[in-house]
Amino acid sequence: MVASAAKHRAVVTLPSDTQIQIQRDFDAPKRLVYKAWTTPELIKRWWSAKRGTVTTADVDLHVGGRWRWVMMTDRGFEVAFHGEYREIVPNERLVYTEVFEGIPNGDEAAALTTMTFAEKNGRTTLTILVDHKLKAHRDMHVNSGMEAGLQDALDLLEQAVSTLA
Amino acid sequence: MARVATTADAFNAVAEPRRREILDVLAGGERPVNDLVELLELAQPQVSKHLRVLRAVGLVASRDEGRQRVYRLNGRPLKEIHDWVKRYERTWNERFDALDDVLTELKREEKRHGRKRR
């Protein structure tokens, strides 16, 4: 058994009015990180983390091809995203549009997301830059995070209540 | 293209690097405008403009001290951003932890089958 190194942490920053950046290191070469991000059977194993089940992981991996990922949360909410691939450099770079289906007229508020896979000594730094057209859309993205947070709070509340029953 | 400082909230206000620098300085304590001009090596009108934006969203407050106006940091709107970022980070951390498990298995498979054959 290999002693596991300290867990890597994601770092989220807001580099400009319209952007959100997520960065994280992985102890794996970039071709594997890329593979895990572009292969439906693999996406289904990680994208929902432990919050639910991935029910759809469609990946039509060519420029102009569509993607759609859907997750059913343990509370019975469906969370869905879709978009279109705009640029594909295998193992290096992915650019795609991204629409959260939980907001009305989501397609008008589509973000353009750029993923960069940078490898050094067998490790990969993944950078996801989400760029919205308008600050208002970025803020909507921010607010959807708030709602998810509220959902967490409700989950906790429910657990707390059920232990009292 | 000039960027207009039509800033409605703290999220936008801290997106501007110079404004972040101002906040960094004020995090160390109250400062009159002149200090900020010197420390940031910016022209006074620019500093004043940034301060106006920061004040409009409640990130800084000011008081008059003699003939000087002294500015201080007000952290509460920043906490809103911080809280959101932390929550968003947590979601991604959970996801990435699950991705780590998948990657560990992929590495193991590669080792078993040899890297060249796919």
Interface residues (C-beta under 8 A of the other chain):
Chain A: K7 H8 R9 A10 V11 V12 T13 L14 P15 S16 D17 I20 I22 R24 F26 D27 A28 L32 V33 K35 A36 L42 R45 W46 W47 S48 A49 K50 R51 K135 R138 D139 V142 G145 M146 A148 G149 D152
Chain B: D9 F11 N12 V14 A15 I81 D83 W84 V85 R87 Y88 E89 T91 W92 N93 E94 R95 F96 D97 A98 L99 D100 D101 V102 L103 T104 L106 K107 E110
